[in-house]
Amino acid sequence: MPTVSFKDSLKAIADRNPDFANNILEDAVNAMLTGDINEGRIHLRDYVNATIGFSELAKRTGRIDKNLMRSLSEKGNPTASNLFEIIQACVAFEEITLSAHVISKVKPDLVVR
């Protein structure tokens, strides 16, 4: 029985369901915003593999595709500006808008009754 790679499986699902790809991108950004840069970078790599691909991402960012792959690898260490440049290229590719929401945590002893 043939096996299918994880990358090919993600691409097949994203091709059938574009919202799935958007959810991967959203998960990547949310992970980074909450401080889990490693998880966010891995989600971002999964998104790129499932959608735009590193060749197209390289064209859109003006970077070398191998450097982008290295930056988004498990041991990658991209700068914040590089990460945001990659995210912006992905957002433009999807023709979507990202937004952040601030949610305040109300302390129970401060609740007015």
Secondary structure, DSSP 8 states (H G I E B T S, - for coil): -----HHHHHHHHHHH-HHHHHHHHHHHHHHHHTT-HHHHHHHHHHHHHHTTHHHHHHHHHTS-HHHHHHHTSTT----HHHHHHHHHHHHHHHT------------GGG---
